[in-house]
Amino acid sequence: MPSADWAALSPRRQAILARLIDAAFYAAQAGLDPTDSAALATHYVDTGWRDGLDPSSTFQAARYSRATPGMPTDRNPFAYYLFDVVGEDLVADALGDISVADIARLRAHFDAAWYLETYPDVAASGNDPFVHYMTLGWRERRDPSAAFSTGAYSDLHADVRTSDTNPLRHWVLHGIAEGRSDGRAMRSALTGWDDLGTMQQTVLTRMVALDYYRVHIDGAEPGDPQAPARQVAGGRARGGYVTPSFHAARYAATRPDLRDTGEVPFLHYLFRTVGEDMLRDLFVGQSPAVLHALTDHFDTDWYLYSYPDIEASGQDAFIHFMTVGWREGRDPSQDFSTKIYLLRYADIAEAGINPFLHWVGFGKAEGRSGMSSANNFRSRPYAPVITALLVNDAADPLTADAITAVLAQSYARMAVMVAGDPLADDARAALDAGLGRRGDIDLLTVPADEPNVLERATAAATGELLWYVRGRAVHDTAFLARLASSFADGSVQLGFGRCLTPEDADYAVSAEELARRMEGWSRHPTTPAALWFAEQLRAETLTADQPGFLWRRRTLPAEAWHEAAASRHLGLWHLFLHMASGGQIATVRDAVLRLPPTATPRADIDVAQDIDRLAGAVRLFWGTPDADGVAGGAGRTRRHVLIVTHGIFAGGAENLPIQLANALAARGLIVSMLIFKTELNPEMRATLDPGCSIYEADWVMEYGADAFLRDIGCSLIHSHGVIGEMFFYRLCEDPLPAPYVATLHGSYEAASDKELPETFIARIVRNVDLFVYTADKNLGPLLRHDVAPDRIVKMINAMPVDPAPFPRTRAEMGIAEDAVVFTLVARGIREKGWATAVTAFKAVQARHPDRAMHLCLVGEGDEPDRLMVRHGDDPSISFLGFQLRIHGLYRMTDVAIVPTRFAGESFPLCIIQALQVSTPVIATDVGEIASMLEVDGVSGGITVPYSLDDRRFDAGFTEAMDRLIDDGARHALAQGATVLARTYDMDVFTDQYVRLYEDVIHRFADDRKDAVS
């Protein structure tokens, strides 16, 4: 439910909000009269929260929203916190009968900054510290300030204790006037076991009983279950560590309040900093089996390495994560992502459960995953053919050792090319010997006397990836396998290993020992190109030896080679700029190469002009970052379009984005894709320009959607399904940093009310900059929410014509040359009419027993699988599964049939493809199909009325198919199809989108300027 306005709130909720909005604080923000609390509350509820105003200094809406990923985006964060999270009754009981003046008196004795520092779990949760204390904190015996002890006041005054009254409230409103003690903390020093209370001793005993802690304790008396706990309580440490990660001296150094108290640092940490209640919930509230499982899955060394602030503070890593760290979004190991688990599973986020605790206790058995996307790429099966391009340059020639190392790589699927100057004798001998040892490598040589050696070698390479190697660097045998594994991430375009020089400590370490040290390393550190290049523009980086890199090979534009040739010293960097495109650069630290010293000192070179030229080229690509570090500022001329689609697989709504991406890239735009289904169809993937980087939604969620759009330098988002809108507008609290274009292919109509509630459609309509629709029925959901007329535009679809033939002929398929061939191309779902196609075909066959005919069914899924069981033995029906060459198949087809009753059907691409090769079409009259098949009296097919009655619908297709058994009827419609096909020109279609993009980008920029001014 969206947030109600003030008038719709109940009187009790109005009273609560009026009391809790800090009049002076809010009035200063809003420019209102601070004396009228009701007016301030009304303004906040109706307007202020949407304008980013906070109700008090103790509640920051942005911080709370970040800490509460499950909060609905259309809710007032403060009202949501008070009434949905804390609970209206609890807030009313705590504060409902107190006047605004009394609230002010209570606030005066409450130290918010001290409370958040003392109780980091409250800070991490984003809760209002004052509300937290008044409703929950006092019951947990937390203190509101250093000057008042909740527990001591309650213990001192029996009437307060027995009446279950909030001690601070009693003291401020009554106790001060009665002359009662101010309740200053009265506590004994924690100097050892005997100073601990019963529950504290229980907590410590349960904790050290875990194998995780017990193995660190030496010399405990056998047979005494409390002996290890007594030892730890005495502060005994091994090498300064009381536990595997708690360092007493480091902790004490960060706690000046410990000085001269005589307290044991570890006890102070447990019961002063962390708190007895949280430790009780952890070590007493959880079963030993769960605690053992948690510590087994927790990686202490990784946690301290990843979060050096925790290591420096001396805190216990496991306790920190389990009590505070998970709330701060930290991860317990490289195999579990706290953030992604909460984003994937809204029930866990809404319940406020520690995601790691849930996964260990329940989620793992339920099949839930906490794997970080950034870590699973390198474990995916990925083994492309790689061409190793050995470039021999007289200035830095390939050595025998370097060549031997290349040919000794553990990676199997490798071809080798040699380009440049002739090899020295020993290098040639090493090449021949290596090739002799490996019979699986093909060798191609590019003569040195050819111009543009590198360009020609790149064009001649056959590998999906190209490994560029030059000079004297010696690569470890696992180098290529490790670096290539990062390219399983479709967003990675360029990769580098870790180059060790004689000055590095690891240079002299043997390859075997270094491999042992790096065992288990699987990090996948990547940097978007828009950020990476800005960070590299330093002379010491640009002029350093560049012995090699790995690249997702494709044809580079002529301008790239021209820019490279024009640069005296930094030509390779100009190529990098084009190679990286809109993707990422991977830096894989466990892919190691060693750069031996050279007897020839490197000559000093003047690269100032080259750096200026390169910086100018980087500016054209990515602009000058603005004050917020956002790419796309002054000087940028290249657009980076992010196309959002469900995935890379067969389907019209998926194929069109791929073809549009290719056409845009061919025009020089930087194009990337965001996908949700990660299982790619390899043949469809091969149709996408390799320079179009593929980002996965899970990875983007983990990265942060707002940061992702900024860091990749996104100029415009173009979505091809409501899944894109659902993704961005649920993840992003603030307005998106790039304009948003949504092309409607029918996914709004196909979505259920639960999947796409009206409140969320309203949010989409408010935020999308332009809707492109293909069928009038697409507009229904938008018109219900008063979409502005200047933010909708109607366009047809288009497709490039594939000249390739179908891989099998009629004869090879057993189809007679004079047979009438009907073909269905569709996703394998029932709504696409597979059963109707078979039923109607068999009925027509029965009417014409002497006429040869055949039915081709193209597509994968449950429906063709079901029908194949019944009709797979019929020689007149071919179940062809997935096919790439659809135009080729339609060329050998007489009639295309599209018996769809899919709710989202709008402007089917299969009809365009059939018309483009002059094949007549029989299709259901839904969406824009009728307008596709007849224009100004020219007809390219027959439409069949839509009906939910299966018999009537099947009969309609039977009659239409029967009509087109006649050769003359088919010929007439084929001529019409030829005329209609001229409408669907891919170049014209792409030009229209480019113009739309420019209009939307300029309008978006103008709106941002107006908002700032």
Secondary structure, 3 states (H helix, E strand, C coil): CCCCCHHHCCHHHHHHHHHHCCHHHHHHHHCCCCCCHHHHHHHHHHCHHHHCCCCECCECHHHHHHHCCCCCCCCCHHHHHHHHHHHHHHHHHHHCCCCHHHHHHHHHCCCHHHHHHHCHHHHHHCCCHHHHHHHCHHHHCCCCECCECHHHHHHHCHHHHHCCCCHHHHHHHHHHHHCCCCCCCCCCCCCCHHHCCHHHHHHHHHHHCCHHHHCCCCCCCCCCCCHHHHHHHCCCCECCECCCCCEHHHHHHCCHHHCCCCCCHHHHHHHHHHCHHHHHHHHHCCCHHHHHHHHHHCCHHHHHHHCHHHHHHCCCHHHHHHHCHHHHCCCCECCECHHHHHHHCHHHHHHCCCHHHHHHHHHCCCCCCCCCHHHHHHHCCCCCCEEEEEEEECCECCCHHHHHHHHCCCCCCEEEEEEECCCCHHHHHHHHHHHHHCCCCCEEEECCCCCCHHHHHHHHCCCCEEEEEECCCEECCCHHHHHHHHHHCCCEEEEEEEEECCCCCCCCCCHHHHHHHCCCCCCCCEEEHHHHHHHHCCHHHHCCCCCEEEEECCCCCHHHHHHHHHCCCCHHHHHHHHHHCCCEEEEEEEEEEECCCCCCCCCCCCCHHHHHHHHHHHHHHHCCCCCCCCCCCCCCCCCEEEEECCECCCCHHHHHHHHHHHHHHHCCCEEEEEECECCCCHHHHHHCCCCCEEEEHHHHHHHCHHHHHHHCCCCEEEECCHHHHHHHHHHCCCCCCCCEEEEECCHHHHCCCCCCCHHHHHHHHHHCCEEEECCHHHHHHHHCCCCCHHHEEECCCCCCCCCCCCCCCHHHHCCCCCCEEEEEECCCCHHHCHHHHHHHHHHHHHHCCCCCEEEEEECCCHHHHHHHHHHCCCCCEEEEECCCCHHHHHHCCCEEEECCCCCCCCCCHHHHHHHHCCCCEEEECCCCHHHHHEECCEECEEEECCCCCHHHHHHHHHHHHHHCCCHHHHHHHHHHHHHHHCCCCHHHHHHHHHHHHHHHHHHHHHHHHHHHC
